[in-house]
Amino acid sequence: MTIPEACQLVLEAGFLGKGGEIFVFDMGKPIKIIDLAVNMIRLSGMEPGKDIKIEYIGLRSEKSYMRNCFPGRKKYCRHITKK
């Protein structure tokens, strides 16, 4: 996402909001954090596991994550912005 795209999203959220809403952005296809970490390490010219250790500290279930981020929210509205 470019800086102008991010600014546009913030401006639209401000225009759509009436107070107290939580806006969640659909960022497209999810990627695994481990893949991102490995790619970043390799792009830095290092070897994962050899030069930089990757440590797994645990996962949180998606249901738990959503419950903690949006307590008491049962209904969500969807707004689609055209590019």
TAZI-V62618 format. One record per helix or strand. SS is the DSSP state (H for helix, E for strand). FROM is the first residue (numbers start at 0). LEN is the number of residues. If there is no record, write none. Layout:
SS | FROM | LEN
SS | FROM | LEN
This chain:
H | 2 | 14
H | 32 | 11
E | 47 | 1
E | 51 | 1
H | 61 | 8
